């Protein structure tokens, strides 16, 4: 069995997370297509989509790398998003 753990983040648009959301959607579709291809061989492929976990520090941990990767042209827009 192939298990792919991704995220439900791609089910709604999120500001400043377009690339992350797109990558999750691509991995999900890849896994679903792979499941169809491998089923005749007796191999299962499944996606695990954990729900939001507010008790974790994911959001806090993600902000530090995000701040350093924001182009200058987006700086004011990103600041408004982070401050809200």
One Martini backbone bead per residue (centre of mass of N, CA, C, O) as a GRO file, in nm:
protein
   84
    1UNK     BB    1   0.098   0.035   0.021
    2UNK     BB    2   0.016   0.371  -0.056
    3UNK     BB    3   0.088   0.665   0.139
    4UNK     BB    4  -0.046   1.003   0.137
    5UNK     BB    5   0.042   1.297   0.306
    6UNK     BB    6  -0.140   1.589   0.324
    7UNK     BB    7  -0.385   1.849   0.248
    8UNK     BB    8  -0.675   2.065   0.279
    9UNK     BB    9  -0.574   2.343   0.156
   10UNK     BB   10  -0.681   2.297  -0.154
   11UNK     BB   11  -1.002   2.365  -0.089
   12UNK     BB   12  -0.884   2.664  -0.047
   13UNK     BB   13  -0.810   2.981  -0.068
   14UNK     BB   14  -0.478   3.125   0.007
   15UNK     BB   15  -0.293   3.362   0.110
   16UNK     BB   16   0.041   3.302   0.013
   17UNK     BB   17  -0.040   2.971  -0.088
   18UNK     BB   18  -0.039   2.883  -0.392
   19UNK     BB   19   0.196   2.681  -0.422
   20UNK     BB   20   0.121   2.492  -0.194
   21UNK     BB   21  -0.164   2.422  -0.295
   22UNK     BB   22  -0.078   2.313  -0.574
   23UNK     BB   23   0.104   2.084  -0.470
   24UNK     BB   24  -0.119   1.932  -0.318
   25UNK     BB   25  -0.307   1.885  -0.559
   26UNK     BB   26  -0.102   1.724  -0.727
   27UNK     BB   27  -0.054   1.492  -0.528
   28UNK     BB   28  -0.345   1.398  -0.512
   29UNK     BB   29  -0.385   1.332  -0.815
   30UNK     BB   30  -0.155   1.137  -0.842
   31UNK     BB   31  -0.263   0.930  -0.636
   32UNK     BB   32  -0.534   0.873  -0.776
   33UNK     BB   33  -0.409   0.774  -1.043
   34UNK     BB   34  -0.228   0.554  -0.924
   35UNK     BB   35  -0.456   0.383  -0.809
   36UNK     BB   36  -0.571   0.300  -1.087
   37UNK     BB   37  -0.305   0.168  -1.201
   38UNK     BB   38  -0.251  -0.040  -0.943
   39UNK     BB   39  -0.504  -0.213  -0.892
   40UNK     BB   40  -0.446  -0.459  -1.094
   41UNK     BB   41  -0.180  -0.528  -0.895
   42UNK     BB   42  -0.274  -0.494  -0.579
   43UNK     BB   43  -0.227  -0.184  -0.535
   44UNK     BB   44  -0.253   0.067  -0.294
   45UNK     BB   45  -0.369   0.412  -0.299
   46UNK     BB   46  -0.353   0.676  -0.052
   47UNK     BB   47  -0.512   0.948   0.118
   48UNK     BB   48  -0.414   1.177   0.375
   49UNK     BB   49  -0.633   1.427   0.551
   50UNK     BB   50  -0.565   1.633   0.770
   51UNK     BB   51  -0.669   1.834   0.990
   52UNK     BB   52  -0.679   2.082   1.175
   53UNK     BB   53  -0.405   2.188   1.421
   54UNK     BB   54  -0.398   2.419   1.666
   55UNK     BB   55  -0.182   2.278   1.868
   56UNK     BB   56   0.012   2.350   1.670
   57UNK     BB   57   0.307   2.526   1.502
   58UNK     BB   58   0.276   2.565   1.195
   59UNK     BB   59   0.212   2.865   1.146
   60UNK     BB   60   0.451   2.978   1.306
   61UNK     BB   61   0.677   2.818   1.151
   62UNK     BB   62   0.602   2.931   0.857
   63UNK     BB   63   0.653   3.243   0.880
   64UNK     BB   64   0.958   3.271   0.874
   65UNK     BB   65   1.012   3.165   0.583
   66UNK     BB   66   0.809   3.351   0.441
   67UNK     BB   67   0.935   3.628   0.501
   68UNK     BB   68   1.212   3.562   0.340
   69UNK     BB   69   1.037   3.495   0.048
   70UNK     BB   70   0.937   3.785   0.001
   71UNK     BB   71   0.892   4.003  -0.221
   72UNK     BB   72   0.902   4.338  -0.231
   73UNK     BB   73   0.632   4.377  -0.395
   74UNK     BB   74   0.474   4.210  -0.142
   75UNK     BB   75   0.524   4.329   0.142
   76UNK     BB   76   0.266   4.496   0.208
   77UNK     BB   77   0.064   4.272   0.162
   78UNK     BB   78   0.182   4.067   0.364
   79UNK     BB   79   0.158   4.241   0.616
   80UNK     BB   80  -0.150   4.256   0.616
   81UNK     BB   81  -0.192   3.949   0.645
   82UNK     BB   82  -0.024   3.904   0.911
   83UNK     BB   83  -0.182   4.134   1.083
   84UNK     BB   84  -0.488   3.998   1.061
   0.00000   0.00000   0.00000
